[in-house]
Amino acid sequence: MDLIKNILAEKKFDEPSSVEAVKKYIRDNLNTDVSVSISKNSLMVIVKSSALASQIRLRQFDISQKCDLSGLKLVIRTV
């Protein structure tokens, strides 16, 4: 019988391409790393400052187009 540890070690936990694309866009254009989570109909970007959140909000349309977020709502949240 396989141990759970062995099963999970073989499992690939790849991020969806839209999550990777949003992280890369923000890293390349705003020189910062963010947390991104995805749900059924939204993609949430979690940032540490409201200034960064407003910069992302200004580029929201561009992010949606370049990262192919069709059908997903981009939500920006500060911690």
Secondary structure, DSSP 8 states (H G I E B T S, - for coil): ---HHHHHHH------HHHHHHHHHHHHHHS---EEEE-SSEEEEEES-HHHHHHHHHTHHHHHHHTT-TT-EEEEEE-
